[in-house]
Amino acid sequence: MNRVAAKQVAGVPAELGTMTGAGLKLDSFKYEMPDYLQAEGLMLAPGDRVLAIPVAGGSQAVVVCKVVSAGG
């Protein structure tokens, strides 16, 4: 099952970003995105680090989850 899942997401350009008061700021894009999509049930706050997937040619992004440091 892990091999099948890995093949399905291979090549998906996931990126790290930060939630801001005005929207989403992807690490690789200099402007904030005021219009973005997010997975249902996410509670995001400014300063939260997130994993996002750019869509629609990079004009929108889908926030998949909040990420935190594994080091505590």
HUBELUR-V382973 format. One record per residue. N is the residue number from 0. PSI is psi in whole degrees, 0 to 359 (* if undefined). Layout:
N_PSI, N_PSI
//
This chain:
0_320, 1_321, 2_321, 3_315, 4_319, 5_321, 6_325, 7_328, 8_359, 9_129, 10_356, 11_123, 12_69, 13_144, 14_155, 15_149, 16_178, 17_135, 18_138, 19_175, 20_338, 21_355, 22_226, 23_132, 24_105, 25_145, 26_329, 27_5, 28_130, 29_346, 30_152, 31_148, 32_106, 33_332, 34_115, 35_167, 36_158, 37_154, 38_143, 39_140, 40_354, 41_136, 42_103, 43_147, 44_152, 45_135, 46_342, 47_136, 48_139, 49_161, 50_126, 51_156, 52_116, 53_139, 54_175, 55_46, 56_20, 57_0, 58_346, 59_168, 60_152, 61_119, 62_120, 63_317, 64_164, 65_143, 66_149, 67_162, 68_136, 69_344, 70_0, 71_*
//
